[in-house]
């Protein structure tokens, strides 16, 4: 799952950079401004994707440990009150 998240994030970041570069070229901006915008778009999408990946991995780990806790708790004998 981690590889899929990294691959999707990089694909989205490259698409955002290409889109920003295309808009800059269509607006006839200088190449330095176009390159700056494209790199900023790539960076923003990459950081956002990394944040989403961390949240998803945290959620997956929490579910994994909660599932382990439930199975261990079911094996113990409980006293009737």
N, C-alpha and C positions, 0 to 999 in steps of 0.2 A: 504494500500500500504506500510505503514511503517513496518508492521509486516512481509510482504513478503520480503522486503529489508533486514531486520535483519535476517530472516531465511536463505535467500540465502547467505548472508555474512558469517554467522556462518557455514553453510554447506561447502562453499568454503574454509574457514579457516581450518576447520577440515580435509578436503580432502588434503589441502596443507601440513598440519602437518603430516598426515599419510603417504603421499608420501615422505616427507623428512625423516621421521623415517624409512620407508622401504628402501630407498636408503642408509641411514646410516647403517642399519642392513645388507644389502647386501654387503656393502663395508667393513664390519667387523670392524667398528669404535667402540670406547668405548661408553658405554651407556651415559656418561656425554656429550660427543660431539653430539651424536645422539639426546639427549633430548634438548640440546641447539639449534641445527639446527631446530628441530621440533617446538620449542617454538618461535623461530625467524620467521619461515615461517607462523605460526599462527598469530603472531602479525602484520607482514607486511600486510598480506591479510586482517586482521580485520581492520587495520587503513585505507587501501585503500578502503575497502567497506564502511566504515563510511564516508569517503570523498565523494565517489560517491553518497551515500545516501543524504548527505547535499546538493550537487549540484542538485540532482533530486527534493528534497523537495523545494528548493529555486525556481526552475523553475516552479513547480506545483503551489506554492503560488503566483508567479508573474502572471501566466496565470489566476488564480482565481481572483486576484484583478483587472487585466486588463479587464476581462470579466465583472466584476461588474461596472467598470468605464464606459465601453461602454454602458451598459444598462441604467445607470443613465444619461449619456449624451444624449441618444436618447429621454428621456422623457422631456428634457428641450426645450423650444421654442427658435428658433434661429432667429436673425434679419437678414433681407436681406440687403446686401450692394451693 
